[in-house]
Amino acid sequence: MLRPKIPTMPTPTGHVTPPAVVEPTAVVPGGQTPPPVPMFPASSRPVVQLTPGTVLALVGGGTAVVLVVGAVLVSMLLAVAITGVSVAVVAVVLRSLLASETKRR
């Protein structure tokens, strides 16, 4: 019924260069020198150590952020719901006013 159309690869246009031929070269061993030992510089950043007090502070702060964001989102949802209900009530009132106006004529 519906079959996808598979695109074909476009053929190259214009000037096409042939692949370059790579010739092998002889490897001449040099003097045997030991590889240099990597020297890692001392880190200037302090190491973060978590104590039980800091863990509790982080958990408490995260919980507070989640509660505040949740309260803001719920209040925004409530505001949208109240606005929708009030617009619906206004629409019903206007409809009844317009219907009663046409009945009087």
C-alpha positions in Angstrom: 0.0 0.0 0.0 2.4 2.7 1.2 6.0 1.9 0.3 8.8 4.1 1.2 10.9 5.4 -1.7 14.6 4.6 -1.0 16.9 7.3 -2.3 19.8 6.3 -4.6 23.3 7.4 -4.1 24.1 10.3 -6.4 26.9 9.8 -8.9 29.8 12.2 -8.6 30.0 14.9 -11.2 32.9 17.0 -12.4 36.6 16.1 -12.2 37.3 12.9 -10.3 40.9 12.3 -9.2 42.2 8.7 -9.0 43.3 7.5 -5.6 47.0 8.2 -4.7 49.4 5.4 -4.6 51.3 5.1 -1.3 54.8 3.6 -1.5 56.2 1.8 1.6 59.3 3.2 3.2 62.0 1.4 5.1 62.1 1.9 8.8 65.6 2.5 10.2 65.9 1.7 13.9 67.5 4.5 15.9 69.3 4.4 19.2 67.4 2.7 22.0 66.2 5.4 24.4 63.9 4.7 27.2 60.5 6.3 26.9 60.1 9.4 29.1 58.2 8.9 32.3 55.1 11.0 32.3 55.1 13.6 35.0 51.6 14.6 36.1 51.5 18.1 37.6 49.9 18.5 41.0 46.3 19.5 40.8 45.6 23.0 42.1 41.9 22.1 42.6 40.9 21.2 46.1 39.4 17.7 46.7 35.7 17.8 47.6 35.0 15.8 50.7 31.4 15.2 51.7 30.7 14.9 55.3 27.4 13.7 56.7 26.4 17.3 57.5 27.0 18.4 53.9 25.1 15.5 52.5 22.2 16.3 54.7 22.4 20.0 53.6 22.5 19.0 49.9 19.5 16.7 50.3 17.6 19.3 52.2 18.4 22.0 49.6 17.3 19.7 46.8 14.1 18.8 48.5 13.4 22.5 49.0 14.0 23.3 45.4 11.7 20.5 44.3 8.9 21.7 46.6 9.2 25.3 45.5 9.2 24.4 41.8 6.2 22.1 42.4 4.3 24.7 44.2 4.9 27.3 41.4 3.8 24.8 38.7 0.7 23.8 40.6 -0.3 27.5 41.2 0.2 28.2 37.5 -2.0 25.2 36.6 -4.6 26.4 39.0 -4.5 29.9 37.6 -5.0 28.6 34.1 -8.0 26.4 35.2 -9.7 29.3 37.0 -9.2 31.5 33.9 -10.7 28.9 31.7 -13.7 28.5 34.0 -14.3 32.2 34.1 -14.1 32.6 30.3 -16.6 29.7 30.0 -19.0 31.5 32.4 -18.7 34.7 30.5 -19.3 32.9 27.2 -22.5 31.3 28.6 -23.8 34.7 29.9 -23.1 36.4 26.6 -24.8 33.6 24.7 -27.9 33.9 26.9 -28.0 37.7 26.5 -27.7 37.5 22.8 -30.4 34.7 22.6 -32.8 36.8 24.7 -32.1 39.8 22.5 -33.1 37.9 19.4 -36.3 36.6 21.0 -37.6 40.0 21.9 -37.6 41.2 18.3 
